[in-house]
Amino acid sequence: MKFFVLSKGDKKSNLLTKKIHSYLQDFSLTFDENEPDIVISVGGDGTFLAAFQKYTNRLENTAFVGVHTGHLGFYADWVPEEIEKLVIAISKSTYQIIEYPLLEVIVRYTNDGKESSFLALNESTVKSVEGTFVMDVEIKGEQFERFRGDGLCISTPSGSTAYNKALGGAIIHPSLESIQISEMASINNRVFRTIGSPLILPAHHTCMLKPVTQSDFLVTVDHLSSLQKDVKSIQFRVADQKIRFARYKPFPFWNRVRDSFIEKAES
């Protein structure tokens, strides 16, 4: 089996990364940054998102596992004290594959019909570079509303616990293939109206944003951000690809939610 370990970059994460790397090679696993079968993220959820974005071109062949070195990471199954157990599990046992849906983002431009496509594990946000954000929102090819406000957040089920939750969105179980649209400070008065509620779309529905007053926007995809110029439209839908988690022990989704936001269960 071929592996790669990505560190957050702090001292604690770097030491653990070296230890995992050494242990796995002692078990005759092969280090391969280009075509790993398994990628181990050491840090937090930000590190895990970076690992995912690094290998979006080979999701069918690479599985991911997380080790958190700070506060409890939502994507991390393991803690530093369990490194030896993790290494033995990777070396000696067959992992269970858990697949979660992803968000596909396609930005189309006014020039020559060009487009850029991205995959998000957590979410994508769209905001104006300056002034009020004004977008026509189409759902399944039909006009739904003209949104005015700070911006929109489109999240995956697994990303529903991140920025989406802070915006008042619902937490969705990752087994449901869907995307969620949440508003950022929408303008609602006697003249302008939005739905004022998060929207959850099934896999066969597509959301399309079309600019009304400008064509340059700040678009984020997970932890990455970019200035998109001359935008004609931005399309969001459940991606055909999925992320594959290497699961060596059970960690039910609702347990993660409880431990992350309420309190950790007593052992």
C-alpha positions in Angstrom: 0.0 0.0 0.0 1.2 3.5 -0.9 0.7 6.4 1.6 1.2 10.1 2.1 1.0 12.1 5.3 0.1 15.8 5.3 0.9 17.9 8.4 -0.7 21.1 9.6 2.9 22.4 9.9 3.1 23.1 13.7 5.7 21.4 15.9 3.3 18.8 17.4 1.8 17.9 14.0 5.2 17.7 12.3 6.6 15.3 15.0 3.5 13.0 14.7 3.9 13.1 10.9 7.5 11.9 11.1 6.5 9.2 13.5 3.6 7.9 11.3 5.9 8.1 8.3 8.6 6.1 10.0 6.2 3.5 11.5 4.5 2.8 8.2 7.7 2.3 6.4 8.8 -0.1 9.1 5.7 -2.1 8.1 6.9 -2.1 4.5 4.3 0.5 3.2 5.5 2.7 0.4 5.7 6.5 0.6 4.2 8.0 -2.5 3.1 11.6 -2.6 1.9 11.5 -6.2 -0.4 8.4 -6.2 -1.2 7.4 -2.6 -3.8 4.7 -1.8 -4.3 6.4 1.6 -3.7 10.0 2.8 -3.3 10.7 6.5 -4.1 14.3 7.6 -2.4 15.4 10.8 -3.8 18.6 12.2 -7.4 19.9 12.1 -10.2 20.1 9.7 -8.3 22.8 7.7 -5.5 20.3 7.1 -8.0 17.7 6.1 -9.5 20.1 3.5 -6.1 20.8 2.2 -5.4 17.1 1.8 -8.7 16.6 0.0 -8.0 19.5 -2.4 -4.5 18.1 -3.1 -6.0 14.8 -4.5 -9.3 15.8 -6.1 -7.9 14.3 -9.3 -7.8 10.8 -7.9 -10.7 10.4 -5.5 -11.6 7.0 -6.9 -8.2 5.7 -5.9 -7.4 7.5 -2.7 -8.9 7.2 0.8 -8.5 9.7 3.6 -8.1 9.4 7.4 -7.6 12.2 9.9 -5.6 12.7 13.1 -6.4 15.8 15.1 -3.7 17.6 17.1 -5.7 20.4 18.5 -9.4 20.8 19.2 -11.6 17.9 18.1 -11.6 17.8 14.3 -14.9 16.9 12.7 -13.1 14.9 10.0 -10.6 13.3 12.4 -11.2 9.8 13.9 -7.9 9.5 15.7 -6.0 11.4 18.5 -2.2 11.5 18.9 -2.3 8.9 21.7 -3.7 6.4 19.2 -1.0 6.7 16.6 0.4 3.2 17.2 -3.1 1.7 16.9 -3.7 3.6 13.7 -0.4 2.5 12.1 -1.1 -1.2 13.0 -4.7 -0.9 11.6 -3.4 0.6 8.4 -0.7 -2.0 8.0 -2.6 -5.1 9.2 -6.3 -4.6 8.6 -8.7 -3.8 5.8 -10.5 -0.5 6.2 -14.1 0.2 5.6 -14.8 2.7 2.9 -17.3 5.5 3.8 -18.3 7.7 1.0 -19.7 11.3 1.4 -21.2 13.5 -1.4 -19.3 16.5 -2.7 -20.3 19.8 -4.2 -19.5 20.6 -7.9 -18.9 24.3 -8.7 -18.8 25.4 -12.3 -17.9 29.1 -13.1 -18.8 30.2 -16.6 -17.4 33.4 -18.1 -18.7 36.0 -20.5 -15.6 35.6 -22.7 -15.5 32.8 -25.3 -17.7 30.4 -23.3 -14.8 29.4 -21.0 -15.4 27.8 -17.6 -13.7 26.6 -14.5 -14.8 23.7 -12.3 -14.1 22.9 -8.7 -15.0 20.3 -6.1 -15.8 21.2 -2.5 -15.9 18.9 0.6 -17.4 21.6 2.9 -18.8 24.5 1.0 -18.5 27.2 -1.6 -19.4 30.9 -0.9 -20.0 33.7 -3.4 -19.6 37.4 -2.4 -19.4 40.7 -4.2 -16.0 42.4 -4.5 -17.7 45.7 -3.7 -21.2 46.9 -3.1 -24.4 44.8 -2.6 -24.4 41.3 -3.9 -27.2 40.9 -6.4 -27.9 37.5 -8.0 -30.7 35.8 -9.9 -31.1 32.4 -8.3 -32.3 29.6 -10.6 -33.3 26.2 -9.3 -33.7 23.3 -11.8 -33.6 25.7 -14.7 -36.3 28.1 -13.4 -36.1 31.5 -11.8 -36.6 31.2 -8.0 -35.6 34.6 -6.6 -33.4 37.7 -7.0 -31.2 37.7 -4.0 -29.7 40.9 -2.5 -27.4 40.8 0.5 -23.8 39.9 1.5 -23.6 36.6 -0.4 -24.6 33.0 -0.5 -23.2 29.8 0.9 -23.7 26.4 -0.8 -22.7 23.5 1.4 -22.4 19.7 1.3 -24.1 17.6 4.0 -20.7 16.9 5.7 -20.0 20.7 5.4 -23.4 21.6 6.9 -21.7 21.6 10.4 -19.2 24.3 9.3 -19.9 27.8 7.9 -23.4 26.8 7.0 -24.3 26.1 10.6 -23.0 29.5 11.6 -25.4 31.1 9.1 -28.3 29.2 10.6 -28.4 26.3 8.2 -29.6 22.8 9.1 -27.2 20.0 9.9 -27.7 17.2 7.3 -26.6 13.6 7.6 -23.9 12.9 5.0 -25.8 9.8 3.7 -28.3 12.3 2.1 -27.0 13.3 -1.4 -27.9 17.0 -1.4 -26.7 20.5 -1.2 -27.8 23.4 1.0 -28.1 27.1 0.1 -27.8 29.5 3.1 -28.1 33.3 3.0 -25.6 35.8 4.2 -27.4 38.9 5.6 -30.2 39.1 3.0 -32.0 42.4 2.3 -35.7 42.0 3.1 -38.1 45.0 3.1 -41.2 46.2 1.3 -39.3 46.4 -2.0 -36.8 43.5 -1.9 -37.7 40.0 -0.7 -35.8 36.7 -0.4 -37.0 33.3 0.8 -35.2 34.1 4.1 -34.6 30.4 4.8 -32.0 27.7 4.0 -32.9 25.6 1.0 -32.0 21.9 0.7 -31.8 20.6 -2.9 -31.7 16.9 -3.8 -29.0 15.4 -6.1 -31.1 15.8 -9.3 -31.6 19.6 -8.8 -29.1 22.2 -9.9 -28.7 25.7 -8.5 -27.5 28.5 -10.9 -26.5 32.0 -9.9 -26.6 34.7 -12.6 -25.1 38.2 -11.9 -27.5 41.2 -12.2 -25.4 44.3 -11.4 -21.8 43.2 -11.8 -19.6 40.3 -13.0 -16.6 40.1 -10.6 -17.0 38.0 -7.4 -15.0 36.5 -4.6 -15.6 32.8 -4.7 -14.4 30.3 -2.0 -14.1 26.6 -2.4 -13.4 25.1 1.1 -10.4 27.0 2.4 -9.4 28.3 -1.0 -10.5 31.7 -2.3 -10.2 33.4 -5.7 -11.4 36.5 -7.5 -13.5 35.4 -10.4 -13.8 38.1 -13.2 -16.3 38.4 -16.0 -18.7 35.8 -14.5 -21.7 34.8 -16.6 -23.0 32.2 -14.2 -22.0 29.9 -11.3 -23.6 26.4 -11.2 -23.8 24.2 -8.1 -24.9 20.6 -7.9 -24.1 17.3 -6.1 -20.9 16.1 -7.8 -20.6 12.7 -9.5 -17.4 12.1 -7.5 -17.4 11.3 -3.8 -14.8 11.5 -1.1 -13.7 8.1 0.4 -12.9 7.9 4.1 -10.8 5.0 5.4 -12.7 4.0 8.5 -11.0 1.6 10.9 -13.4 2.1 13.8 -17.0 3.3 14.2 -17.6 6.9 14.8 -21.3 7.7 14.1 -22.1 11.0 12.5 -24.4 12.2 15.3 -21.8 11.3 17.9 -19.4 13.7 16.0 -22.1 16.4 16.1 -22.7 15.9 19.8 -19.0 15.8 20.7 -18.3 18.9 18.6 -21.1 21.2 19.6 -22.7 20.0 22.8 -20.4 17.9 25.0 -18.2 14.9 24.7 -19.8 11.6 25.8 -18.6 10.1 29.0 -16.5 7.0 28.5 
